[in-house]
Amino acid sequence: MREPGDQAAVERHAGGFDPVVFDLDGTVVDTVELIAESFRHATRTVLDEVLPDEVILAGVGQPLMTQMRRLSVEHAQELYDVYREYNHRRHDELIRGYEGVAEVLDGLRAAGKRLGIVTSKSADTTQMAFRAVGLREHFEVVVTASDTAEHKPSPVPLRLCLERFGAPPEGALYVGDSPVDIEAGRAAGMATAAVAWGVFGPEALLAARPDFWLEEPAELLDLCLRGDGRRVQGRRG
């Protein structure tokens, strides 16, 4: 396993990264409002309580049932069911694409990069997201929560993705918006990049020790094609 502080592990990829694997929610598609509204509705309805956003969103990046058990073991199934009903009902109204992401994916594909998705969403909700915003055709490999028994921050889903690519972790990059994304990528031996446009703020993401920090989608081109990105200061070497 590659450990933070191994500066050479990132330096070796000055020529870029391949394959490039993305989280979905909050990274490729903007579901931040959809997720937040669904959690607010579920907790109000089931727990009769308005919880702070930092509490209800703290587990984002993990499978939905895991998040509900964290909020209430006793009411987890009811929370899950109410969340899903509301989320599906308002899905296409609240989901949207991030400005610039489609162009970045086009550029990476044109340069011959292999692209993948590893998400904690189930297979059916992943398909819903792609139907709403498109972009499915950019990704050669898609791994959802339905594909593995273990989930992020476990490296198992990312290892499955790399196996389907027939690629080693050396040279691969995982891009995500949550601490569990960064933890899973690091545990899988991949370089990691945290994005500023998702659910989590810089403090939580930088504490997870990503290799790179991305302020906007356009920065992905330089990073993935040339290895030229904003290194997270103090995280390596």
NORMO-V966221 format. One record per residue. N is the residue number from 1. RES is the residue in one small letter. PSI is psi as a letter, one per 20 degrees, with the letter a starting at -180 (NA if undefined). BURIAL is + if it has 9 or more other ideal C-beta (glycine too) atoms within 8 Angstrom, else -. Layout:
N,RES,PSI,BURIAL / N,RES,PSI,BURIAL
This chain:
1,m,p,- / 2,r,p,- / 3,e,q,- / 4,p,q,- / 5,g,i,- / 6,d,n,+ / 7,q,h,- / 8,a,h,- / 9,a,h,+ / 10,v,h,+ / 11,e,h,- / 12,r,i,- / 13,h,k,+ / 14,a,h,- / 15,g,j,- / 16,g,a,+ / 17,f,q,+ / 18,d,p,+ / 19,p,r,+ / 20,v,p,+ / 21,v,p,+ / 22,f,q,+ / 23,d,r,+ / 24,l,f,+ / 25,d,p,+ / 26,g,i,+ / 27,t,g,+ / 28,v,h,+ / 29,v,q,+ / 30,d,n,+ / 31,t,j,+ / 32,v,g,+ / 33,e,g,- / 34,l,g,+ / 35,i,g,+ / 36,a,g,+ / 37,e,h,+ / 38,s,g,+ / 39,f,g,+ / 40,r,g,+ / 41,h,g,+ / 42,a,g,+ / 43,t,h,+ / 44,r,g,+ / 45,t,g,- / 46,v,g,+ / 47,l,i,+ / 48,d,l,- / 49,e,p,- / 50,v,o,- / 51,l,q,+ / 52,p,q,- / 53,d,h,- / 54,e,h,- / 55,v,g,- / 56,i,h,+ / 57,l,j,+ / 58,a,h,- / 59,g,j,- / 60,v,p,+ / 61,g,i,+ / 62,q,r,+ / 63,p,q,+ / 64,l,g,+ / 65,m,h,- / 66,t,g,+ / 67,q,h,+ / 68,m,h,+ / 69,r,h,+ / 70,r,h,- / 71,l,h,+ / 72,s,o,+ / 73,v,g,- / 74,e,h,- / 75,h,j,+ / 76,a,g,+ / 77,q,g,- / 78,e,g,- / 79,l,g,+ / 80,y,g,+ / 81,d,g,- / 82,v,g,+ / 83,y,g,+ / 84,r,g,+ / 85,e,g,- / 86,y,g,+ / 87,n,g,+ / 88,h,h,+ / 89,r,h,- / 90,r,j,+ / 91,h,g,+ / 92,d,h,- / 93,e,h,- / 94,l,i,+ / 95,i,q,+ / 96,r,r,- / 97,g,q,+ / 98,y,p,+ / 99,e,p,- / 100,g,i,+ / 101,v,g,+ / 102,a,g,+ / 103,e,h,+ / 104,v,g,+ / 105,l,h,+ / 106,d,g,+ / 107,g,g,+ / 108,l,g,+ / 109,r,g,+ / 110,a,h,- / 111,a,j,- / 112,g,j,- / 113,k,q,+ / 114,r,p,+ / 115,l,q,+ / 116,g,r,+ / 117,i,p,+ / 118,v,o,+ / 119,t,q,+ / 120,s,j,+ / 121,k,q,+ / 122,s,r,+ / 123,a,g,+ / 124,d,h,- / 125,t,h,+ / 126,t,g,+ / 127,q,h,- / 128,m,g,+ / 129,a,g,+ / 130,f,h,+ / 131,r,h,- / 132,a,h,+ / 133,v,i,+ / 134,g,b,- / 135,l,i,+ / 136,r,h,- / 137,e,i,- / 138,h,i,+ / 139,f,p,+ / 140,e,h,- / 141,v,p,+ / 142,v,p,+ / 143,v,p,+ / 144,t,r,+ / 145,a,i,+ / 146,s,i,- / 147,d,i,- / 148,t,q,+ / 149,a,h,- / 150,e,q,- / 151,h,r,+ / 152,k,p,+ / 153,p,j,+ / 154,s,q,+ / 155,p,i,+ / 156,v,g,+ / 157,p,h,+ / 158,l,h,+ / 159,r,h,+ / 160,l,g,+ / 161,c,g,+ / 162,l,h,+ / 163,e,g,- / 164,r,h,+ / 165,f,h,+ / 166,g,k,- / 167,a,q,+ / 168,p,r,- / 169,p,h,+ / 170,e,p,- / 171,g,i,+ / 172,a,q,+ / 173,l,p,+ / 174,y,p,+ / 175,v,p,+ / 176,g,r,+ / 177,d,j,+ / 178,s,q,+ / 179,p,h,+ / 180,v,h,+ / 181,d,g,+ / 182,i,g,+ / 183,e,g,+ / 184,a,g,+ / 185,g,g,+ / 186,r,g,+ / 187,a,h,+ / 188,a,i,+ / 189,g,j,+ / 190,m,q,+ / 191,a,q,+ / 192,t,q,+ / 193,a,p,+ / 194,a,p,+ / 195,v,q,+ / 196,a,i,+ / 197,w,j,+ / 198,g,b,+ / 199,v,g,+ / 200,f,q,+ / 201,g,r,- / 202,p,h,- / 203,e,g,- / 204,a,h,+ / 205,l,g,+ / 206,l,h,+ / 207,a,h,- / 208,a,i,+ / 209,r,l,+ / 210,p,r,+ / 211,d,h,+ / 212,f,q,+ / 213,w,p,+ / 214,l,p,+ / 215,e,h,- / 216,e,q,- / 217,p,h,+ / 218,a,h,- / 219,e,i,+ / 220,l,h,+ / 221,l,g,+ / 222,d,h,+ / 223,l,g,+ / 224,c,h,+ / 225,l,h,+ / 226,r,i,- / 227,g,j,+ / 228,d,o,- / 229,g,r,+ / 230,r,o,- / 231,r,q,+ / 232,v,o,+ / 233,q,p,- / 234,g,j,- / 235,r,i,+ / 236,r,q,+ / 237,g,NA,-
